[in-house]
Amino acid sequence: MKNRILSVLIILCLLLSGCGQVTQDEDKDSMKVYFLNNTETGVEMHDFAVNSTDAEGQLEELLELLKQNPDKMDYKAPLSYGFEIKSSSIEGDKVYLDVSEDYRSMPPTREILVRAALVRTLTGIEGIRYLSITVEGQQLQDSLGNLVGLMSADQFIDNAGTEINAYEKARLKLYFASQDGTTLVPVNRTVAYNTNISLEKLVVEQLLAGPSADIAEEAFPTINPTTKIISVSVKDGICYVNFDEGFLTQTYNVSSDVAIYSLVNSLVELPNVNKVQITINGQTDVMYRESISLLTVFERNLNLLTKTE
């Protein structure tokens, strides 16, 4: 009888200690941490609990997590490739990392994926918008020899549902709206993207994403962000962009011409595109905001550009 009572007490103690542990974990904040997938074709996100509530403490914890490969090796830690973090600091909305010379020995595809994982993870710290990486105190350069500079999360995008052969950089010229929504503002943007996505689709996705935070007072979005891209293709210099009906719903205070030519002018900046045909669920016999027929094959319109003083 005594043995039975003792066994029950032991089980109760274990159950109570287990419940206490769950409560403790639930009290911790969860943060998104990004790792390379096993084929090194993209990055993937996992949630981890962190103890720290201040930015410096979270940075220290996240850097430790980014070093740790999982037991089952089903993804790869970005800080497990032979280089070291020599120093880390936070200044305002920026994280600064200085890494060892071994960082330069990574192949270009792996290097940019490591960068993407670091940027996405560390900009998850509240108040942090940018990451800067130096190598032994020297400014980081990409595989083309260009200085990388400050990096934000919107520079690294996914092509969901597919795997990639490599990441590349594209320099895009995008057209967003002016503050009053009546003219276009040209914006240069450098984006790291995967090579399974066409540049034409990349342009459309970037327009849907809107201007980055650092130019939010100068340029404004033009296309309903809930719009779904059905397809983007190019034939004989004409880019065919097929949206769902979300494109017809305008959520921003911009003119019809600005919304249409934000898309058209941005696409015509690409060397293989001269004109743009917009369809809604494959149909061209549609009026955009009851003022512009989508039967039109649109050409560049620079008359809408904001006049500089």
Buried (B, 14 or more C-beta within 10 A) or exposed (E): EEEEEEEEEEEEEEEEEEEEEEEEEEEEEEBEBBBBBEEBBBBBBEEBEBEBEEBEEBBEBBBEBBEEEEEEEEBBBBBBBEBEBBEBEBEEBBBBBBBBEEBBEBEEBBBBBBBBBBBBBBBBBEEBBBBBBBBEEEEBEBBEEEEBEBBBBBBBBBBEEEEBEBBBBBEBBBBBBBEEBBBBBBBEBBBBBBEBBBBBBBBBBBBBBBBBEEEEEEBBBBBBEEBEBBEBEBEEEBBBBBBEEBBBEBEBEBBBBBBBBBBBBBBBBBEEBBBBBBBBEEEBEBEBEEEBEBEBBBEBBEEBBBEEE
